[in-house]
Amino acid sequence: MRKLGNILWGVVLIVIGVILTLNALEITDINIFFDGWWTLLIIIPSAIELIARENKFWSVVWLIIGILLLLACRDILDFDLLWKLTIPVILILIGINLIFKDKIERTMEKKNKELKEKGQHLEEYCATFGEIKEDFNNQEFNGANANAIFGSIDLDLRKAVINEDKLIKTCAVFGGIEIIVPENVNIKVKSIPIFGVTSNKTGRKYDEKLPTIYVDSFCMFGGVDIK
């Protein structure tokens, strides 16, 4: 996961460098020091940590605080209202975190540990202001870690080879992830949506004879569709 974090930081630095270069050449006139620009020092690291770390709770808290501060600096939110909202929002997030620490979450953690012990690693997919489409045509699927930040990811598993339980971790922040699963698997979902939605549209009954795909989903202003 550290590698993914380095990649995202690399993307951020490249984007800033390109903007400064274009400004210097007078090709563009993008003001990166707008009112509230300093809140990006909270928002960007929090967003990167949200994607790169397995424990996402405090990354979510700081990301929301950063966004609220930015909205206040842009006069979209009143600062007095912001201070009144801070503690209630944090309490709500702590409550959500406690509610979703359930049996399914422990099962997913166990599956993740089993994969690591077998030497299998989740395939990494990260779409930042872009789009990724993967078609597993007669390929063995070993699980995935899919992160869509202002982007989209489509995973088509209909023809994938799945002979045992697998884990898919998803994180959609202002983005969307679509997972199309085959008929011969069970689906179990754990979701933490914050102004987002995770939708399991498979509508199938659990069959203990079939392997299970566990989907560990987090979405903020985004969505995850399982079909």
Summary of the structure (lengths in Angstrom):
residues: 227
radius of gyration: 19.4
end to end distance: 27.3
largest distance: 64.2
contacts: 661
relative contact order: 0.11
helix: 41%
strand: 28%
